[in-house]
Amino acid sequence: MSELPPASVEGWYVLHQMFAIDWTALRALDASAQAELAAEAADLMAALAKPEEPGWSAGFRLVGGGADVMLVHFRETLDALSDVELRIKRSRPGTFLRSTYEYTSVTEAGMYSATAKAAAEAEPRSKEYDALLAEMVAAERASPHLRTRLFPEVPEGMRYVSFYPMNKRRTHPDNWYGLPVAERNRLMREHGLSGRRYAGRIFQVITGSVGFDDWEWGVTLFAHDPLDFKRIVTEMRYDEASTRYGEFGEFFVGMRIDPADWKALFSTA
């Protein structure tokens, strides 16, 4: 019989967009037209940042990574996320942005502990197991801590960002999906304890993308000090969950774009 997948709870849908600015097209504009374009970009992002529906958006100026800008959008539904994407494409600033990478996911909390407990108390996949697991998940969903993970609001002053996608390895002998749920729970608990040492310094958003994107999870980190990205990723790489089972994609790092920053970003002066 196959191993038990962990229950999970989901919150907002998320879209990460990486763009390269079309510098050739931008240079064809005079200073006045560039300033007008920057103002339109600032107005667009201000509207997306505080939409009428639940969620928010933010822009980040990237350093390296083959792109200039990362836009991150959180919305209640996939339809709303699609509307955001279309709105950017239809906008005038959107005509100067060339997509280099996109990542679609949903905020997620894996219920490894609840799944392991339910499996220890009832026959997995039985009616008793399903009822017990549903009860545990409902209790978890109601907790303020979990709601922070599912509907995140970045703490004030954390202007630096690091984003990367990742998978759990599926090759012998280190196949994550072949491990008993109790063992996966142990490994994830150890991994989580490493991250908690950075509470107040790092704000982490985990998003699931199985069935949505090529990778399985996305990790978005926010910090006051960008060196904390290096510190936490280094430390967590030594956890068994990463050393044996983690596979990582491209990293993107940058800083939040304030309204006044768009003028400098769209200027070739």
C-alpha positions as CSV (number, residue, x, y, z in Angstrom):
1,M,0.0,0.0,0.0
2,S,1.2,3.5,-0.8
3,E,2.3,5.8,2.0
4,L,-0.1,8.4,3.5
5,P,0.0,11.9,2.1
6,P,-0.2,14.6,4.7
7,A,-3.4,16.6,5.0
8,S,-3.0,20.2,4.1
9,V,-4.9,23.5,4.5
10,E,-4.7,26.2,1.9
11,G,-5.3,30.0,1.9
12,W,-4.5,32.6,-0.7
13,Y,-3.5,31.9,-4.3
14,V,-0.1,33.4,-5.2
15,L,1.6,34.5,-8.4
16,H,5.3,35.4,-8.6
17,Q,6.2,37.3,-11.7
18,M,9.8,38.0,-12.8
19,F,10.2,40.7,-15.5
20,A,13.1,42.2,-17.5
21,I,12.5,45.8,-18.5
22,D,12.7,46.5,-22.2
23,W,15.5,49.0,-22.0
24,T,15.6,49.5,-25.8
25,A,12.0,50.6,-25.9
26,L,12.4,52.7,-22.7
27,R,15.4,54.5,-24.2
28,A,13.2,55.5,-27.1
29,L,11.1,57.6,-24.7
30,D,12.2,61.1,-23.7
31,A,12.5,62.0,-20.0
32,S,8.9,63.4,-19.8
33,A,7.5,60.2,-21.3
34,Q,9.6,58.0,-18.9
35,A,8.3,60.0,-15.9
36,E,4.8,59.6,-17.1
37,L,5.3,55.8,-17.5
38,A,6.8,55.6,-14.0
39,A,3.8,57.4,-12.6
40,E,1.4,55.0,-14.3
41,A,3.4,52.0,-12.9
42,A,3.3,53.5,-9.4
43,D,-0.5,54.1,-9.7
44,L,-1.0,50.5,-11.0
45,M,1.0,48.9,-8.2
46,A,-0.8,51.1,-5.6
47,A,-4.1,49.8,-6.8
48,L,-3.0,46.2,-6.9
49,A,-1.4,46.5,-3.4
50,K,-4.7,47.2,-1.8
51,P,-7.4,45.6,-3.9
52,E,-11.1,45.6,-3.0
53,E,-11.0,41.8,-2.6
54,P,-8.9,40.0,0.0
55,G,-5.2,39.9,-0.7
56,W,-2.3,42.2,-1.7
57,S,0.5,42.8,-4.2
58,A,4.0,44.1,-3.9
59,G,6.9,44.9,-6.3
60,F,10.6,44.2,-5.7
61,R,13.7,45.4,-7.6
62,L,15.8,42.3,-8.2
63,V,19.6,41.9,-8.0
64,G,20.9,39.4,-10.6
65,G,18.7,36.5,-11.6
66,G,18.3,37.6,-15.2
67,A,15.4,39.9,-14.3
68,D,14.8,43.5,-13.1
69,V,11.5,43.3,-11.2
70,M,9.6,40.7,-9.3
71,L,5.9,41.2,-8.6
72,V,4.2,39.1,-6.0
73,H,0.4,38.8,-5.8
74,F,-1.8,37.2,-3.1
75,R,-5.5,36.7,-3.9
76,E,-8.5,34.8,-2.6
77,T,-9.2,32.9,-5.8
78,L,-7.4,31.7,-8.9
79,D,-9.8,33.8,-11.0
80,A,-8.7,37.0,-9.1
81,L,-5.1,36.1,-9.7
82,S,-5.8,35.7,-13.4
83,D,-7.4,39.1,-13.4
84,V,-4.3,40.7,-11.9
85,E,-2.1,39.1,-14.6
86,L,-4.4,40.3,-17.3
87,R,-4.5,43.8,-15.9
88,I,-0.7,44.1,-15.9
89,K,-0.5,42.8,-19.5
90,R,-3.1,45.4,-20.6
91,S,-1.5,48.3,-18.8
92,R,1.0,50.6,-20.5
93,P,3.8,49.8,-18.1
94,G,3.2,46.1,-18.9
95,T,4.2,46.7,-22.5
96,F,7.7,47.5,-21.3
97,L,8.0,44.4,-19.2
98,R,9.3,41.1,-20.6
99,S,8.3,38.0,-18.6
100,T,11.3,35.8,-17.7
101,Y,9.7,33.5,-15.1
102,E,6.4,32.9,-13.4
103,Y,5.3,30.7,-10.5
104,T,1.8,29.9,-9.5
105,S,1.0,28.4,-6.1
106,V,-1.2,28.7,-3.0
107,T,-0.3,29.3,0.6
108,E,-0.2,26.0,2.3
109,A,0.4,24.4,5.7
110,G,1.2,20.7,5.7
111,M,-0.5,18.8,8.5
112,Y,2.3,16.2,9.0
113,S,1.8,16.1,12.8
114,A,-2.0,15.7,12.6
115,T,-1.7,13.0,9.9
116,A,0.8,11.1,11.9
117,K,-1.3,11.3,15.1
118,A,-4.5,10.2,13.3
119,A,-2.6,7.3,11.7
120,A,-1.4,6.2,15.1
121,E,-4.9,6.2,16.6
122,A,-7.0,4.8,13.8
123,E,-6.6,2.6,10.7
124,P,-5.3,4.8,7.9
125,R,-8.0,5.6,5.3
126,S,-10.8,4.2,7.5
127,K,-13.9,6.3,8.4
128,E,-12.5,6.7,11.9
129,Y,-9.2,7.9,10.6
130,D,-10.9,10.4,8.2
131,A,-13.1,11.8,11.0
132,L,-10.2,12.1,13.5
133,L,-8.0,13.8,10.9
134,A,-10.7,16.2,9.9
135,E,-11.2,17.2,13.6
136,M,-7.5,17.8,14.1
137,V,-7.2,19.8,10.9
138,A,-10.2,22.0,11.8
139,A,-8.7,22.8,15.2
140,E,-5.4,23.7,13.5
141,R,-7.1,25.9,10.9
142,A,-8.7,28.0,13.6
143,S,-5.4,28.9,15.3
144,P,-4.1,32.4,14.8
145,H,-0.6,31.1,13.9
146,L,-1.9,29.0,11.0
147,R,-4.0,31.9,9.7
148,T,-0.8,34.0,9.6
149,R,0.8,31.3,7.4
150,L,-2.3,31.1,5.1
151,F,-3.1,34.8,4.9
152,P,0.3,36.4,5.4
153,E,1.0,40.1,6.0
154,V,4.7,41.0,5.9
155,P,5.9,42.7,9.1
156,E,6.7,46.4,8.7
157,G,10.3,47.2,7.7
158,M,11.1,43.8,6.1
159,R,12.0,45.3,2.7
160,Y,14.3,42.5,1.4
161,V,13.0,39.4,-0.3
162,S,14.3,36.0,-1.4
163,F,12.2,33.5,-3.4
164,Y,13.0,30.0,-4.6
165,P,11.1,26.9,-5.7
166,M,11.9,23.4,-4.4
167,N,11.0,19.7,-4.6
168,K,11.3,16.7,-2.4
169,R,13.5,14.1,-3.9
170,R,11.8,11.0,-5.5
171,T,14.8,8.9,-6.5
172,H,16.1,5.8,-4.7
173,P,17.3,5.5,-2.0
174,D,16.2,9.0,-0.9
175,N,12.5,9.0,-2.0
176,W,10.6,11.3,0.3
177,Y,7.3,9.9,-0.9
178,G,8.3,6.4,0.2
179,L,8.8,7.4,3.8
180,P,6.3,6.6,6.5
181,V,4.3,9.6,7.6
182,A,5.7,9.4,11.1
183,E,9.2,9.7,9.7
184,R,8.3,12.6,7.5
185,N,6.7,14.3,10.5
186,R,9.9,13.9,12.5
187,L,12.0,15.4,9.7
188,M,9.7,18.3,9.1
189,R,9.5,19.1,12.8
190,E,13.3,19.2,13.0
191,H,13.4,21.4,9.9
192,G,10.8,23.8,11.4
193,L,12.7,24.1,14.7
194,S,15.7,25.4,12.7
195,G,13.6,28.0,11.0
196,R,12.0,29.2,14.3
197,R,15.4,30.4,15.5
198,Y,15.0,33.2,13.0
199,A,11.7,34.4,14.4
200,G,11.5,38.2,14.2
201,R,14.4,38.2,11.7
202,I,12.8,36.2,8.9
203,F,9.2,36.1,7.8
204,Q,8.5,32.9,5.8
205,V,5.7,32.2,3.4
206,I,5.4,28.6,2.1
207,T,3.3,28.0,-1.0
208,G,2.3,24.7,-2.5
209,S,2.3,24.2,-6.3
210,V,1.8,20.5,-6.9
211,G,-0.5,20.4,-9.9
212,F,0.0,24.1,-10.5
213,D,3.7,24.4,-11.5
214,D,6.8,22.4,-12.4
215,W,8.1,22.6,-8.8
216,E,6.3,21.4,-5.7
217,W,6.7,24.3,-3.3
218,G,7.8,27.9,-3.3
219,V,9.6,29.6,-0.4
220,T,9.4,33.4,0.0
221,L,11.5,34.9,2.7
222,F,11.3,38.5,3.9
223,A,13.9,40.1,6.1
224,H,15.3,43.3,7.6
225,D,18.9,42.2,6.8
226,P,19.5,40.3,3.5
227,L,22.4,38.4,5.1
228,D,19.8,36.6,7.1
229,F,18.7,34.8,3.9
230,K,22.2,33.3,3.6
231,R,22.3,32.4,7.3
232,I,18.9,30.6,7.4
233,V,19.3,28.8,4.1
234,T,22.8,27.6,5.1
235,E,21.6,26.4,8.5
236,M,18.6,24.6,7.1
237,R,20.6,22.9,4.4
238,Y,22.2,20.8,7.2
239,D,18.8,19.5,8.3
240,E,18.2,15.9,7.1
241,A,15.0,17.0,5.4
242,S,17.2,19.1,3.1
243,T,20.5,17.2,3.0
244,R,18.8,14.0,1.8
245,Y,15.5,15.0,0.3
246,G,15.7,18.7,-0.8
247,E,16.1,19.9,-4.4
248,F,16.2,23.6,-5.1
249,G,15.5,25.8,-8.1
250,E,16.7,29.3,-9.0
251,F,16.9,31.9,-6.3
252,F,15.7,35.5,-6.7
253,V,16.7,38.2,-4.3
254,G,15.9,41.9,-4.1
255,M,14.3,44.8,-2.2
256,R,10.8,46.2,-2.1
257,I,9.9,49.0,-4.5
258,D,8.4,52.0,-2.8
259,P,6.1,54.4,-4.8
260,A,9.0,56.9,-5.3
261,D,11.3,54.1,-6.6
262,W,9.3,53.5,-9.8
263,K,10.6,56.9,-11.2
264,A,14.2,55.7,-10.9
265,L,13.4,52.3,-12.2
266,F,11.9,53.5,-15.4
267,S,14.5,56.2,-16.0
268,T,17.5,55.8,-18.4
269,A,19.1,59.0,-17.3
